[in-house]
């Protein structure tokens, strides 16, 4: 079966969710673009958007219309070539509208799983639960005569475990989009031993057409991205626990979040990142990884406590940040949740004191936004981290300790053969997490 034939009938499970909607958008556009090529004029393309929520699917279609319109406006020159035989389409607005309609015609929103039985390709973006994924895949495979291929968006569950439990015979591959899929360039591809070679080839062609940066990961719980992030987060949590006795919990969270953002030149602090992903999601991923790493303590009582207090973070349906460890106003953190008082404590009541304790950044410091696109980024960062190394302030000391730990985590992913090499670890963290530099570096 050719690449085009495999795309003739596709289903996305969990299509109305944050990840699923992005995967659906990318796939719908790819299918539409393929359908408009002269050599594919007789091919039929169907994309089933499957979700349990009709309200979610309605919102999905509105989202698709808006996003496809934006994409069309950016590629009107290409669209003019694609619609060159349509003499009725003259104005750009007409071409854009026609393209939007062509994409939307491919998508069929449904709440029934039955339609997936006719699909040759299944994308899965449901909850990060092995049992749920296995149940869905088994149901589809048992009711289909298509021998479908499965691309799972899991960010932590080993692919071989799903393959064995669902008896898929190598017809599954980890294709981990980063959030949000329509924006993020990175995809982690996990193909355990026994994965069909044709499925690997298809995934590479699909990723290439989507202009994604592909990094292979070996099939180990958490893979590269979460393998680093989870341990990085646990380090931040342990540092908070160590600082809390002397400085107070809210102050400790504020300081470690500031150190991990400003002192380490990252796009957001570690507790902002935990909130962005979701406290519940972080806890769940750690629970997935823990049995596979018996020599490590991949658990946090603090996360358990926050979940008990219903402090979960995550994002609203419109993309705005929910309150988690930090409280947000207009997207900016303004307070820290205190488990002791079960409420948020405003930054303004302690930030100045914490900043004073941390001490000033070296004069060569640069903000992440300022350095990320610099052509001489390596030189600028090298100068800053040289100055940081000689600083003896509390903030510098915490930052150096954090940087060393991040470096250790990255190197262990290579030595444990999760990542093929150090560069792959750095690419994942720089592309998927937008870090200005990789964790494996000469700075620490």
KEDOKE-47662 format. One record per residue (C-alpha): residue in one letter; x, y, z negated. Coordinates in nm, 2 decimals, decimal comma. Last residue first. Example, Ala and Ser with C-alpha at 12.3 -4.5 7.8 and 13.67 -1.06 7.14 Angstrom:
BEGIN
<atom S <1,37 -0,11 -0,71>>,
<atom A <1,23 -0,45 -0,78>>,
end
This chain:
BEGIN
<atom X <2,82 2,31 -3,38>>,
<atom X <2,87 2,53 -3,08>>,
<atom X <3,04 2,27 -2,86>>,
<atom X <2,71 2,13 -2,74>>,
<atom X <2,46 1,84 -2,78>>,
<atom X <2,14 2,02 -2,88>>,
<atom X <2,11 2,17 -2,54>>,
<atom X <2,10 2,55 -2,48>>,
<atom X <1,83 2,82 -2,44>>,
<atom X <1,56 2,58 -2,56>>,
<atom X <1,25 2,57 -2,35>>,
<atom X <1,11 2,26 -2,52>>,
<atom X <1,06 2,05 -2,20>>,
<atom X <1,33 2,21 -1,99>>,
<atom X <1,60 2,29 -2,25>>,
<atom X <1,52 2,00 -2,48>>,
<atom X <1,48 1,74 -2,20>>,
<atom X <1,78 1,87 -2,00>>,
<atom X <2,00 1,85 -2,31>>,
<atom X <1,90 1,49 -2,38>>,
<atom X <1,96 1,40 -2,02>>,
<atom X <2,30 1,56 -2,02>>,
<atom X <2,41 1,35 -2,32>>,
<atom X <2,36 1,03 -2,13>>,
<atom X <2,12 0,74 -2,06>>,
<atom X <1,88 0,84 -2,34>>,
<atom X <1,73 0,59 -2,58>>,
<atom X <2,06 0,40 -2,57>>,
<atom X <2,11 0,41 -2,95>>,
<atom X <2,44 0,59 -2,88>>,
<atom X <2,26 0,84 -2,65>>,
<atom X <1,97 0,92 -2,89>>,
<atom X <2,24 0,93 -3,17>>,
<atom X <2,42 1,21 -2,98>>,
<atom X <2,10 1,42 -2,98>>,
<atom X <2,03 1,37 -3,35>>,
<atom X <2,38 1,46 -3,44>>,
<atom X <2,37 1,78 -3,25>>,
<atom X <2,04 1,88 -3,41>>,
<atom X <2,20 1,80 -3,75>>,
<atom X <2,50 2,02 -3,68>>,
<atom X <2,27 2,30 -3,56>>,
<atom X <2,06 2,28 -3,88>>,
<atom X <2,37 2,30 -4,10>>,
<atom X <2,50 2,59 -3,90>>,
<atom X <2,16 2,77 -3,93>>,
<atom X <2,14 2,71 -4,31>>,
<atom X <2,48 2,86 -4,36>>,
<atom X <2,41 3,15 -4,13>>,
<atom X <2,09 3,23 -4,31>>,
<atom X <2,26 3,21 -4,65>>,
<atom X <2,53 3,44 -4,54>>,
<atom X <2,89 3,32 -4,49>>,
<atom X <2,95 3,42 -4,13>>,
<atom X <3,25 3,27 -3,95>>,
<atom X <3,05 3,02 -3,75>>,
<atom X <2,79 3,28 -3,67>>,
<atom X <3,05 3,49 -3,49>>,
<atom X <3,15 3,19 -3,28>>,
<atom X <2,78 3,12 -3,22>>,
<atom X <2,73 3,47 -3,08>>,
<atom X <3,03 3,46 -2,85>>,
<atom X <2,94 3,12 -2,71>>,
<atom X <2,58 3,23 -2,67>>,
<atom X <2,69 3,53 -2,45>>,
<atom X <2,93 3,32 -2,25>>,
<atom X <2,68 3,04 -2,19>>,
<atom X <2,41 3,29 -2,09>>,
<atom X <2,62 3,46 -1,83>>,
<atom X <2,35 3,45 -1,57>>,
<atom X <2,10 3,56 -1,84>>,
<atom X <1,75 3,41 -1,81>>,
<atom X <1,71 3,27 -2,16>>,
<atom X <1,92 3,53 -2,33>>,
<atom X <1,67 3,82 -2,39>>,
<atom X <1,37 3,61 -2,46>>,
<atom X <1,57 3,40 -2,70>>,
<atom X <1,68 3,71 -2,90>>,
<atom X <2,05 3,79 -2,90>>,
<atom X <2,29 3,81 -3,19>>,
<atom X <2,63 3,97 -3,13>>,
<atom X <2,60 4,19 -3,45>>,
<atom X <2,58 3,87 -3,65>>,
<atom X <2,23 3,81 -3,80>>,
<atom X <2,16 3,99 -4,13>>,
<atom X <2,12 3,81 -4,46>>,
<atom X <1,90 3,52 -4,55>>,
<atom X <1,84 3,67 -4,90>>,
<atom X <1,74 4,01 -4,76>>,
<atom X <1,51 3,85 -4,50>>,
<atom X <1,34 3,66 -4,78>>,
<atom X <1,29 3,97 -4,99>>,
<atom X <1,15 4,16 -4,69>>,
<atom X <0,92 3,87 -4,60>>,
<atom X <0,76 3,83 -4,95>>,
<atom X <0,42 4,00 -4,98>>,
<atom X <0,41 4,11 -4,62>>,
<atom X <0,43 3,75 -4,50>>,
<atom X <0,08 3,69 -4,63>>,
<atom X <0,01 3,38 -4,85>>,
<atom X <-0,24 3,14 -4,70>>,
<atom X <-0,46 2,93 -4,92>>,
<atom X <-0,46 2,61 -5,12>>,
<atom X <-0,30 2,78 -5,42>>,
<atom X <-0,04 2,50 -5,46>>,
<atom X <-0,05 2,38 -5,10>>,
<atom X <0,06 2,73 -4,99>>,
<atom X <-0,02 2,81 -4,62>>,
<atom X <0,22 3,07 -4,48>>,
<atom X <0,12 3,41 -4,34>>,
<atom X <0,14 3,64 -4,04>>,
<atom X <0,24 3,41 -3,75>>,
<atom X <0,17 3,58 -3,41>>,
<atom X <-0,08 3,46 -3,15>>,
<atom X <-0,32 3,75 -3,20>>,
<atom X <-0,33 3,67 -3,57>>,
<atom X <-0,19 3,33 -3,68>>,
<atom X <-0,16 3,16 -4,01>>,
<atom X <0,13 2,93 -4,06>>,
<atom X <0,16 2,57 -4,18>>,
<atom X <-0,14 2,52 -3,97>>,
<atom X <-0,38 2,79 -3,83>>,
<atom X <-0,51 2,72 -3,48>>,
<atom X <-0,33 2,86 -3,18>>,
<atom X <-0,52 2,99 -2,88>>,
<atom X <-0,55 2,77 -2,57>>,
<atom X <-0,92 2,84 -2,50>>,
<atom X <-1,01 2,49 -2,63>>,
<atom X <-0,84 2,58 -2,96>>,
<atom X <-0,49 2,46 -3,04>>,
<atom X <-0,32 2,24 -3,29>>,
<atom X <-0,28 2,32 -3,66>>,
<atom X <-0,39 2,05 -3,90>>,
<atom X <-0,44 2,18 -4,25>>,
<atom X <-0,72 1,96 -4,37>>,
<atom X <-0,58 1,96 -4,73>>,
<atom X <-0,52 1,58 -4,70>>,
<atom X <-0,35 1,65 -4,37>>,
<atom X <-0,12 1,90 -4,55>>,
<atom X <-0,04 1,65 -4,81>>,
<atom X <0,05 1,38 -4,56>>,
<atom X <0,27 1,63 -4,38>>,
<atom X <0,45 1,71 -4,71>>,
<atom X <0,49 1,34 -4,78>>,
<atom X <0,70 1,32 -4,47>>,
<atom X <0,80 0,99 -4,30>>,
<atom X <1,07 0,88 -4,06>>,
<atom X <1,30 0,75 -4,33>>,
<atom X <1,55 0,58 -4,11>>,
<atom X <1,69 0,23 -4,11>>,
<atom X <1,35 0,08 -4,03>>,
<atom X <1,34 0,26 -3,69>>,
<atom X <1,08 0,08 -3,48>>,
<atom X <0,84 0,07 -3,77>>,
<atom X <0,87 0,45 -3,81>>,
<atom X <0,82 0,56 -3,45>>,
<atom X <0,44 0,52 -3,44>>,
<atom X <0,39 0,67 -3,79>>,
<atom X <0,61 0,96 -3,69>>,
<atom X <0,40 1,01 -3,38>>,
<atom X <0,08 1,02 -3,60>>,
<atom X <0,23 1,27 -3,84>>,
<atom X <0,33 1,50 -3,56>>,
<atom X <-0,01 1,47 -3,40>>,
<atom X <-0,19 1,55 -3,73>>,
<atom X <0,03 1,86 -3,79>>,
<atom X <-0,05 1,97 -3,43>>,
<atom X <0,18 2,03 -3,14>>,
<atom X <0,16 2,41 -3,18>>,
<atom X <0,16 2,38 -3,56>>,
<atom X <0,48 2,17 -3,55>>,
<atom X <0,63 2,42 -3,31>>,
<atom X <0,54 2,71 -3,53>>,
<atom X <0,70 2,52 -3,82>>,
<atom X <1,02 2,47 -3,63>>,
<atom X <1,05 2,83 -3,53>>,
<atom X <0,98 2,95 -3,18>>,
<atom X <1,16 3,02 -2,85>>,
<atom X <1,49 2,91 -3,00>>,
<atom X <1,80 3,13 -3,07>>,
<atom X <1,94 2,92 -3,36>>,
<atom X <1,95 3,22 -3,60>>,
<atom X <1,62 3,37 -3,47>>,
<atom X <1,40 3,05 -3,44>>,
<atom X <1,53 2,78 -3,67>>,
<atom X <1,64 3,04 -3,92>>,
<atom X <1,31 3,22 -3,92>>,
<atom X <1,11 2,90 -3,96>>,
<atom X <1,35 2,79 -4,24>>,
<atom X <1,30 3,12 -4,41>>,
<atom X <0,92 3,14 -4,38>>,
<atom X <0,88 2,78 -4,50>>,
<atom X <1,10 2,85 -4,80>>,
<atom X <0,91 3,17 -4,89>>,
<atom X <0,58 2,98 -4,88>>,
<atom X <0,72 2,70 -5,10>>,
<atom X <0,89 2,91 -5,37>>,
<atom X <1,25 3,04 -5,38>>,
<atom X <1,43 2,82 -5,63>>,
<atom X <1,23 2,50 -5,63>>,
<atom X <1,12 2,55 -5,27>>,
<atom X <1,47 2,55 -5,11>>,
<atom X <1,52 2,18 -5,11>>,
<atom X <1,17 2,10 -5,00>>,
<atom X <1,20 2,36 -4,72>>,
<atom X <1,53 2,20 -4,61>>,
<atom X <1,36 1,86 -4,60>>,
<atom X <1,08 2,00 -4,38>>,
<atom X <1,33 2,15 -4,14>>,
<atom X <1,52 1,82 -4,11>>,
<atom X <1,20 1,63 -4,06>>,
<atom X <1,12 1,87 -3,77>>,
<atom X <1,45 1,79 -3,60>>,
<atom X <1,39 1,42 -3,65>>,
<atom X <1,05 1,45 -3,48>>,
<atom X <1,18 1,68 -3,21>>,
<atom X <1,47 1,46 -3,11>>,
<atom X <1,30 1,13 -3,06>>,
<atom X <0,99 1,33 -2,95>>,
<atom X <1,17 1,44 -2,64>>,
<atom X <1,39 1,14 -2,58>>,
<atom X <1,15 0,85 -2,61>>,
<atom X <0,93 0,85 -2,92>>,
<atom X <0,93 0,47 -2,95>>,
<atom X <1,20 0,32 -2,72>>,
<atom X <1,15 0,24 -2,36>>,
<atom X <1,46 0,40 -2,21>>,
<atom X <1,41 0,75 -2,09>>,
<atom X <1,44 0,88 -1,73>>,
<atom X <1,44 1,26 -1,68>>,
<atom X <1,24 1,40 -1,39>>,
<atom X <1,22 1,77 -1,31>>,
<atom X <0,88 1,82 -1,14>>,
<atom X <0,82 1,96 -0,80>>,
<atom X <0,47 1,81 -0,78>>,
<atom X <0,57 1,64 -0,46>>,
<atom X <0,89 1,51 -0,63>>,
<atom X <0,69 1,38 -0,92>>,
<atom X <0,46 1,19 -0,69>>,
<atom X <0,75 1,05 -0,49>>,
<atom X <0,93 0,94 -0,81>>,
<atom X <0,61 0,78 -0,95>>,
<atom X <0,55 0,59 -0,62>>,
<atom X <0,91 0,45 -0,62>>,
<atom X <0,87 0,33 -0,98>>,
<atom X <0,54 0,17 -0,90>>,
<atom X <0,70 0,00 -0,60>>,
<atom X <0,97 -0,14 -0,82>>,
<atom X <0,71 -0,30 -1,05>>,
<atom X <0,80 -0,26 -1,41>>,
<atom X <0,96 -0,58 -1,55>>,
<atom X <1,22 -0,40 -1,77>>,
<atom X <1,07 -0,08 -1,90>>,
<atom X <0,99 0,22 -1,68>>,
<atom X <0,97 0,54 -1,88>>,
<atom X <0,96 0,86 -1,69>>,
<atom X <0,99 1,19 -1,88>>,
<atom X <0,84 1,48 -1,68>>,
<atom X <0,96 1,83 -1,71>>,
<atom X <0,85 2,14 -1,51>>,
<atom X <0,59 2,26 -1,76>>,
<atom X <0,33 2,49 -1,61>>,
<atom X <0,05 2,26 -1,48>>,
<atom X <0,13 1,99 -1,74>>,
<atom X <0,09 2,22 -2,04>>,
<atom X <0,24 2,05 -2,24>>,
<atom X <0,50 1,81 -2,11>>,
<atom X <0,40 1,53 -1,88>>,
<atom X <0,51 1,18 -1,99>>,
<atom X <0,48 0,92 -1,71>>,
<atom X <0,53 0,59 -1,88>>,
<atom X <0,48 0,31 -1,63>>,
<atom X <0,22 0,03 -1,60>>,
<atom X <0,18 -0,24 -1,34>>,
<atom X <0,45 -0,46 -1,50>>,
<atom X <0,23 -0,76 -1,55>>,
<atom X <-0,07 -0,58 -1,70>>,
<atom X <-0,15 -0,82 -1,98>>,
<atom X <-0,31 -0,54 -2,20>>,
<atom X <-0,10 -0,63 -2,50>>,
<atom X <0,21 -0,70 -2,30>>,
<atom X <0,20 -0,38 -2,10>>,
<atom X <0,10 -0,17 -2,40>>,
<atom X <0,40 -0,31 -2,59>>,
<atom X <0,63 -0,26 -2,29>>,
<atom X <0,54 0,11 -2,27>>,
<atom X <0,66 0,19 -2,62>>,
<atom X <0,42 0,44 -2,78>>,
<atom X <0,57 0,79 -2,83>>,
<atom X <0,48 1,05 -2,57>>,
<atom X <0,20 0,86 -2,41>>,
<atom X <0,10 1,00 -2,07>>,
<atom X <0,02 0,66 -1,92>>,
<atom X <0,05 0,59 -1,55>>,
<atom X <-0,14 0,27 -1,47>>,
<atom X <-0,14 0,09 -1,14>>,
<atom X <-0,45 -0,09 -1,03>>,
<atom X <-0,47 -0,46 -0,94>>,
<atom X <-0,77 -0,37 -0,72>>,
<atom X <-1,02 -0,64 -0,81>>,
<atom X <-1,13 -0,45 -1,12>>,
<atom X <-1,34 -0,55 -1,42>>,
<atom X <-1,07 -0,71 -1,62>>,
<atom X <-0,82 -0,44 -1,53>>,
<atom X <-1,05 -0,16 -1,63>>,
<atom X <-1,14 -0,31 -1,97>>,
<atom X <-0,78 -0,41 -2,05>>,
<atom X <-0,66 -0,06 -1,97>>,
<atom X <-0,92 0,10 -2,19>>,
<atom X <-0,86 -0,14 -2,49>>,
<atom X <-0,48 -0,11 -2,46>>,
<atom X <-0,50 0,27 -2,46>>,
<atom X <-0,73 0,27 -2,76>>,
<atom X <-0,51 0,02 -2,95>>,
<atom X <-0,19 0,22 -2,87>>,
<atom X <-0,33 0,54 -3,00>>,
<atom X <-0,20 0,88 -2,89>>,
<atom X <-0,55 1,00 -2,79>>,
<atom X <-0,64 0,99 -2,42>>,
<atom X <-0,43 1,10 -2,12>>,
<atom X <-0,43 0,80 -1,89>>,
<atom X <-0,37 0,83 -1,51>>,
<atom X <-0,51 0,53 -1,32>>,
<atom X <-0,43 0,44 -0,96>>,
<atom X <-0,60 0,20 -0,73>>,
<atom X <-0,94 0,30 -0,84>>,
<atom X <-1,26 0,10 -0,79>>,
<atom X <-1,29 -0,01 -1,15>>,
<atom X <-1,24 0,35 -1,26>>,
<atom X <-1,59 0,43 -1,16>>,
<atom X <-1,72 0,20 -1,43>>,
<atom X <-1,57 0,41 -1,71>>,
<atom X <-1,88 0,63 -1,73>>,
<atom X <-1,86 0,99 -1,84>>,
<atom X <-1,82 1,13 -1,49>>,
<atom X <-1,67 1,44 -1,31>>,
<atom X <-1,60 1,37 -0,95>>,
<atom X <-1,31 1,57 -0,80>>,
<atom X <-1,23 1,56 -0,43>>,
<atom X <-1,49 1,82 -0,34>>,
<atom X <-1,32 2,06 -0,59>>,
<atom X <-0,99 2,06 -0,39>>,
<atom X <-1,17 2,13 -0,06>>,
<atom X <-1,38 2,40 -0,22>>,
<atom X <-1,08 2,58 -0,35>>,
<atom X <-0,92 2,55 -0,01>>,
<atom X <-1,22 2,70 0,16>>,
<atom X <-1,23 2,99 -0,08>>,
<atom X <-0,86 3,06 -0,03>>,
<atom X <-0,90 3,05 0,35>>,
<atom X <-1,20 3,28 0,34>>,
<atom X <-1,02 3,53 0,11>>,
<atom X <-0,72 3,53 0,34>>,
<atom X <-0,94 3,64 0,62>>,
<atom X <-0,95 3,44 0,94>>,
<atom X <-1,11 3,10 0,88>>,
<atom X <-1,35 3,03 1,16>>,
<atom X <-1,07 2,93 1,39>>,
<atom X <-0,99 2,64 1,17>>,
<atom X <-0,70 2,46 1,35>>,
<atom X <-0,44 2,65 1,16>>,
<atom X <-0,59 2,55 0,83>>,
<atom X <-0,27 2,39 0,69>>,
<atom X <-0,06 2,67 0,84>>,
<atom X <-0,28 2,94 0,69>>,
<atom X <-0,26 2,75 0,36>>,
<atom X <0,12 2,77 0,36>>,
<atom X <0,10 3,15 0,40>>,
<atom X <-0,17 3,17 0,14>>,
<atom X <0,04 3,00 -0,12>>,
<atom X <0,02 3,22 -0,43>>,
<atom X <-0,35 3,30 -0,39>>,
<atom X <-0,42 2,93 -0,35>>,
<atom X <-0,26 2,86 -0,69>>,
<atom X <-0,47 3,12 -0,86>>,
<atom X <-0,79 2,99 -0,70>>,
<atom X <-0,70 2,64 -0,80>>,
<atom X <-0,66 2,76 -1,16>>,
<atom X <-1,00 2,93 -1,18>>,
<atom X <-1,20 2,66 -1,01>>,
<atom X <-1,02 2,39 -1,21>>,
<atom X <-1,10 2,55 -1,54>>,
<atom X <-1,47 2,59 -1,45>>,
<atom X <-1,47 2,22 -1,36>>,
<atom X <-1,30 2,13 -1,69>>,
<atom X <-1,55 2,33 -1,89>>,
<atom X <-1,83 2,12 -1,74>>,
<atom X <-1,63 1,81 -1,81>>,
<atom X <-1,59 1,91 -2,18>>,
<atom X <-1,96 1,97 -2,21>>,
<atom X <-2,03 1,63 -2,06>>,
<atom X <-1,80 1,48 -2,32>>,
<atom X <-1,68 1,12 -2,29>>,
<atom X <-1,43 1,19 -2,02>>,
<atom X <-1,35 1,06 -1,67>>,
<atom X <-1,25 1,29 -1,39>>,
<atom X <-1,26 1,05 -1,09>>,
<atom X <-1,05 1,17 -0,80>>,
<atom X <-1,17 1,05 -0,46>>,
<atom X <-0,98 1,10 -0,13>>,
<atom X <-1,09 0,97 0,21>>,
<atom X <-0,85 0,93 0,49>>,
<atom X <-0,94 1,02 0,85>>,
<atom X <-0,76 1,35 0,86>>,
<atom X <-0,44 1,20 0,70>>,
<atom X <-0,20 1,24 1,00>>,
<atom X <-0,32 1,60 1,04>>,
<atom X <-0,23 1,70 0,68>>,
<atom X <-0,52 1,85 0,49>>,
<atom X <-0,59 1,53 0,29>>,
<atom X <-0,23 1,54 0,15>>,
<atom X <-0,28 1,89 0,02>>,
<atom X <-0,61 1,79 -0,13>>,
<atom X <-0,46 1,49 -0,30>>,
<atom X <-0,17 1,70 -0,44>>,
<atom X <-0,41 1,97 -0,56>>,
<atom X <-0,64 1,71 -0,73>>,
<atom X <-0,34 1,55 -0,89>>,
<atom X <-0,20 1,87 -1,04>>,
<atom X <-0,54 1,97 -1,17>>,
<atom X <-0,62 1,63 -1,31>>,
<atom X <-0,29 1,62 -1,49>>,
<atom X <-0,36 1,96 -1,64>>,
<atom X <-0,71 1,86 -1,75>>,
<atom X <-0,58 1,54 -1,90>>,
<atom X <-0,32 1,72 -2,11>>,
<atom X <-0,57 1,96 -2,27>>,
<atom X <-0,86 1,72 -2,27>>,
<atom X <-1,13 1,71 -2,01>>,
<atom X <-0,97 1,44 -1,81>>,
<atom X <-0,94 1,19 -2,09>>,
<atom X <-0,89 0,91 -1,84>>,
<atom X <-0,79 1,03 -1,49>>,
<atom X <-0,91 0,81 -1,20>>,
<atom X <-0,77 0,78 -0,85>>,
<atom X <-0,91 0,65 -0,52>>,
<atom X <-0,73 0,74 -0,19>>,
<atom X <-0,40 0,82 -0,37>>,
<atom X <-0,26 0,47 -0,34>>,
<atom X <-0,34 0,48 0,03>>,
<atom X <-0,13 0,80 0,06>>,
<atom X <0,17 0,65 -0,11>>,
<atom X <0,14 0,34 0,10>>,
<atom X <0,00 0,00 0,00>>,
end
